[in-house]
């Protein structure tokens, strides 16, 4: 059984944070984005909380920055039904 998402995110460290940078794309081309650590020297993008960083890292349109190499916990997010069942 998979480890709960909250414990994996907390284990990633209290100082870990991320940014999602949209990249320019040609007309009729799929959207592209790059996920960075917050301290990456490449500017741009909006700050993301841990849960959103995990979700973004799992999308096919998102690449991990090859320079800052963000270490986002890559785990599946719980389904809506799982969240309701746990409540």
Helices and strands as residue ranges (DSSP letters): H 5-11, E 18-23, E 32-37, E 46-48, H 50-57, E 62-64, H 80-86
